[in-house]
């Protein structure tokens, strides 16, 4: 496994610490914070607040990926993210991740100073994505999914969940490398909640260590998700903070290197303590 990844002023030393990716959705319809940060000023202030709270990366997305979310146009996605990226990059050197599945959005955002691409399709939605990321020499998060956000929750009929996730990564990692992305620039994400039902999400946490065979950093995004709501009988995503904390501990225990979270301040405390105990 690559020992580290250097981005701007940051050095990610895999295995030494758990790193936090703070979620910033510039959308009206994301499942837990849709509409909260729709203006450029509100989004930039939230990004700076996430950094102050302890985020190591800010993950900015202009397209909701909640179950059932409809795709927006490329121009609308650009209209949402580009002004935020332009203003934010002037005010901070924190690594910025762009949550998108479109190579054209990556190209436009690259000039605004993005550092990582977080592709929920693992490079499968846009045939130009992997070659674009390679040409820009950016790290990429390859996430496992079936279908797309509109259809994925009808596609949870796995015969061998971890086997199919492993096969997906074998193919996509090989394609990424073939397109010119270096191994040290690849991060994998099993896709909690993306074409997985309640029981399957729990199985991924229990068997997460099996993904270590790829010798790549692992990102997990448990934050506020519906499986936590089911366990807690809590319909309000924003009230799932401590359920998220428990899921984060399970992820670290089983091999996660990066956690994608909304509640950065609380999860930073969780990670500091759990890292001290576990690492």
C-alpha positions as CSV (number, residue, x, y, z in Angstrom):
1,X,0.0,0.0,0.0
2,X,1.3,3.5,-0.8
3,X,2.6,5.1,2.4
4,X,1.4,8.6,1.8
5,X,-0.3,11.0,-0.5
6,X,0.8,14.6,-0.6
7,X,-1.7,17.3,-1.6
8,X,-0.8,21.0,-1.3
9,X,0.3,21.6,2.3
10,X,-1.1,18.3,3.5
11,X,0.5,14.8,3.8
12,X,-1.8,11.9,4.3
13,X,0.1,9.1,6.0
14,X,-2.0,6.0,5.6
15,X,-2.3,3.9,8.7
16,X,-1.1,6.6,11.0
17,X,-4.3,8.5,11.5
18,X,-7.9,8.5,10.4
19,X,-8.6,11.4,8.1
20,X,-11.9,13.3,7.8
21,X,-13.6,14.4,4.6
22,X,-16.1,17.1,5.4
23,X,-19.3,17.0,3.3
24,X,-20.4,20.2,1.6
25,X,-23.5,19.7,-0.6
26,X,-24.4,22.7,-2.7
27,X,-27.8,21.2,-3.6
28,X,-31.5,21.9,-2.8
29,X,-32.3,18.1,-2.4
30,X,-29.5,16.2,-0.6
31,X,-30.9,13.9,2.0
32,X,-29.7,15.6,5.2
33,X,-28.6,19.1,4.3
34,X,-30.2,19.9,1.0
35,X,-30.8,23.7,0.7
36,X,-28.6,24.6,3.7
37,X,-25.7,25.9,1.7
38,X,-27.2,26.9,-1.6
39,X,-25.6,30.4,-1.8
40,X,-21.9,30.9,-2.6
41,X,-21.3,32.8,0.6
42,X,-23.1,30.2,2.8
43,X,-21.2,27.4,1.2
44,X,-17.8,29.0,1.6
45,X,-18.5,29.8,5.2
46,X,-19.5,26.2,5.9
47,X,-16.4,25.0,4.2
48,X,-14.3,27.2,6.4
49,X,-16.2,26.0,9.5
50,X,-15.6,22.4,8.5
51,X,-11.9,23.1,8.2
52,X,-11.8,24.8,11.6
53,X,-13.7,21.8,13.1
54,X,-10.9,19.5,11.9
55,X,-11.7,18.4,8.4
56,X,-8.7,17.2,6.4
57,X,-10.5,17.5,3.0
58,X,-13.6,19.4,1.9
59,X,-15.8,17.4,-0.4
60,X,-17.9,19.7,-2.6
61,X,-20.8,18.4,-4.6
62,X,-23.4,20.1,-6.8
63,X,-25.4,17.0,-7.8
64,X,-27.4,15.1,-5.1
65,X,-26.8,11.4,-5.0
66,X,-29.5,10.5,-2.5
67,X,-31.7,7.6,-3.4
68,X,-34.1,8.7,-6.1
69,X,-32.2,11.9,-7.0
70,X,-32.7,13.1,-10.6
71,X,-29.7,14.1,-12.7
72,X,-29.2,17.7,-13.3
73,X,-27.6,19.2,-16.4
74,X,-23.8,19.8,-16.7
75,X,-24.4,23.5,-16.9
76,X,-26.5,23.5,-13.7
77,X,-23.8,21.5,-11.8
78,X,-21.1,23.9,-13.0
79,X,-23.2,26.9,-11.9
80,X,-23.5,25.5,-8.4
81,X,-19.9,24.4,-7.8
82,X,-17.6,26.8,-9.8
83,X,-18.4,30.0,-7.9
84,X,-17.9,28.2,-4.6
85,X,-14.6,26.7,-5.7
86,X,-13.3,30.0,-7.0
87,X,-14.0,31.8,-3.8
88,X,-13.0,29.0,-1.4
89,X,-9.6,28.4,-3.1
90,X,-8.7,32.1,-2.5
91,X,-9.3,31.7,1.2
92,X,-7.8,28.3,2.1
93,X,-5.2,25.8,1.0
94,X,-7.1,22.8,2.4
95,X,-7.4,19.9,0.0
96,X,-10.7,20.2,-2.0
97,X,-12.4,17.1,-3.4
98,X,-15.0,17.4,-6.1
99,X,-18.0,15.0,-5.9
100,X,-18.9,14.5,-9.5
101,X,-19.3,11.8,-12.1
102,X,-18.6,14.1,-15.1
103,X,-15.3,14.6,-16.7
104,X,-16.3,18.0,-18.2
105,X,-17.0,19.2,-14.6
106,X,-13.7,18.0,-13.5
107,X,-11.9,19.8,-16.3
108,X,-13.7,23.1,-15.5
109,X,-13.1,22.7,-11.7
110,X,-9.4,21.9,-12.1
111,X,-8.7,25.5,-13.0
112,X,-10.4,26.5,-9.7
113,X,-8.0,24.4,-7.7
114,X,-9.6,21.0,-6.9
115,X,-7.2,18.4,-5.6
116,X,-9.2,15.1,-5.6
117,X,-12.1,13.6,-7.7
118,X,-14.7,11.7,-5.7
119,X,-16.7,9.7,-8.3
120,X,-19.6,7.7,-6.9
121,X,-19.7,5.7,-10.1
122,X,-16.1,4.5,-9.8
123,X,-15.4,5.9,-13.2
124,X,-18.3,4.0,-15.0
125,X,-20.8,6.8,-15.8
126,X,-18.5,8.9,-18.0
127,X,-16.1,7.1,-20.4
128,X,-13.8,10.1,-20.3
129,X,-13.5,10.3,-16.5
130,X,-10.5,8.1,-15.9
131,X,-8.4,9.5,-18.8
132,X,-9.3,13.0,-17.7
133,X,-8.2,12.4,-14.1
134,X,-5.0,10.8,-15.4
135,X,-4.2,13.7,-17.6
136,X,-4.7,16.1,-14.7
137,X,-2.7,13.9,-12.3
138,X,-5.4,14.0,-9.7
139,X,-6.2,11.4,-7.0
140,X,-9.5,9.7,-7.5
141,X,-12.0,8.0,-5.1
142,X,-13.5,5.0,-6.9
143,X,-16.8,4.1,-5.3
144,X,-18.9,0.9,-5.8
145,X,-22.4,1.4,-7.1
146,X,-25.0,-0.4,-9.2
147,X,-27.3,1.6,-11.4
148,X,-27.5,5.3,-10.6
149,X,-29.1,7.3,-7.7
150,X,-32.5,7.1,-9.4
151,X,-32.4,3.3,-9.8
152,X,-29.9,1.9,-7.3
153,X,-32.2,1.0,-4.5
154,X,-34.0,-1.5,-6.8
155,X,-30.6,-3.2,-7.5
156,X,-29.7,-4.8,-4.2
157,X,-30.0,-8.5,-5.3
158,X,-26.5,-9.7,-4.8
159,X,-25.5,-13.4,-4.7
160,X,-22.2,-12.5,-3.1
161,X,-22.0,-8.9,-1.9
162,X,-18.3,-8.6,-1.1
163,X,-17.4,-10.8,-4.0
164,X,-19.2,-8.5,-6.4
165,X,-17.7,-5.4,-4.8
166,X,-14.2,-6.9,-5.0
167,X,-14.8,-7.8,-8.7
168,X,-15.9,-4.2,-9.4
169,X,-12.8,-2.8,-7.9
170,X,-10.5,-5.3,-9.7
171,X,-12.0,-4.1,-13.0
172,X,-12.1,-0.3,-12.2
173,X,-8.6,-0.2,-10.6
174,X,-7.1,-2.0,-13.6
175,X,-8.9,0.4,-16.0
176,X,-7.7,3.4,-13.9
177,X,-4.1,2.3,-14.1
178,X,-4.4,1.5,-17.8
179,X,-5.6,5.0,-18.4
180,X,-2.6,6.4,-16.6
181,X,-3.7,7.0,-13.0
182,X,-0.9,6.0,-10.7
183,X,-1.7,3.5,-7.9
184,X,-0.8,6.0,-5.2
185,X,-3.6,8.2,-6.5
186,X,-6.4,5.6,-6.1
187,X,-8.7,5.4,-3.1
188,X,-11.6,2.9,-2.9
189,X,-15.0,3.3,-1.3
190,X,-17.5,0.4,-0.9
191,X,-20.5,2.7,-1.3
192,X,-22.5,2.5,1.9
193,X,-26.1,3.0,1.0
194,X,-25.5,2.9,-2.8
195,X,-27.4,-0.1,-4.1
196,X,-27.2,-1.7,-0.7
197,X,-30.0,-2.5,1.7
198,X,-29.9,-2.4,5.5
199,X,-28.4,-5.8,6.0
200,X,-25.9,-5.3,3.2
201,X,-24.6,-2.1,4.7
202,X,-24.0,-3.8,8.0
203,X,-22.2,-6.7,6.2
204,X,-19.9,-4.2,4.6
205,X,-18.9,-2.8,7.9
206,X,-18.3,-6.3,9.4
207,X,-16.2,-7.4,6.4
208,X,-14.5,-4.1,5.4
209,X,-11.1,-5.5,6.1
210,X,-11.4,-7.8,3.1
211,X,-10.9,-4.7,0.9
212,X,-7.4,-4.5,2.3
213,X,-6.3,-7.0,-0.3
214,X,-6.2,-4.1,-2.8
215,X,-3.5,-2.4,-0.8
216,X,-5.2,1.0,-1.3
217,X,-6.6,3.5,1.1
218,X,-10.2,2.9,2.0
219,X,-12.9,5.7,2.3
220,X,-16.2,5.0,4.1
221,X,-19.2,7.3,4.1
222,X,-21.5,6.3,7.0
223,X,-22.6,9.8,8.0
224,X,-26.3,10.2,9.0
225,X,-27.4,7.4,6.6
226,X,-30.6,5.5,6.7
227,X,-29.3,2.3,8.1
228,X,-28.3,4.3,11.3
229,X,-31.8,5.8,11.3
230,X,-33.3,2.4,11.2
231,X,-31.2,1.1,14.1
232,X,-32.0,4.2,16.2
233,X,-35.6,4.6,15.0
234,X,-34.6,8.2,14.1
235,X,-36.1,9.7,11.0
236,X,-34.2,13.0,11.3
237,X,-30.7,12.6,9.6
238,X,-29.3,15.4,11.6
239,X,-30.1,13.6,14.9
240,X,-28.0,10.6,13.9
241,X,-24.7,12.0,15.2
242,X,-23.9,9.4,17.8
243,X,-25.1,6.6,15.6
244,X,-22.7,7.9,13.0
245,X,-19.9,8.0,15.7
246,X,-20.4,4.2,16.4
247,X,-20.3,3.5,12.6
248,X,-17.1,5.5,12.3
249,X,-15.5,3.4,15.1
250,X,-16.5,0.2,13.3
251,X,-15.1,1.5,10.1
252,X,-11.7,2.4,11.6
253,X,-11.5,-0.9,13.4
254,X,-12.0,-2.7,10.2
255,X,-9.6,-0.7,8.0
256,X,-11.0,2.7,7.0
257,X,-8.4,5.4,6.3
258,X,-10.8,8.3,5.5
259,X,-14.3,8.9,6.8
260,X,-16.7,11.1,4.8
261,X,-18.8,13.0,7.4
262,X,-21.1,15.9,8.0
263,X,-20.5,16.4,11.7
264,X,-16.8,17.0,11.6
265,X,-16.2,18.4,15.1
266,X,-17.9,15.5,16.8
267,X,-16.3,12.9,14.5
268,X,-12.9,14.4,15.0
269,X,-13.1,13.8,18.7
270,X,-14.3,10.2,18.0
271,X,-11.4,9.6,15.7
272,X,-8.8,11.1,18.0
273,X,-9.8,8.8,20.9
274,X,-10.4,5.7,18.7
275,X,-7.1,6.2,16.9
276,X,-5.3,6.5,20.2
277,X,-6.9,3.2,21.4
278,X,-6.6,1.3,18.1
279,X,-3.7,2.6,16.1
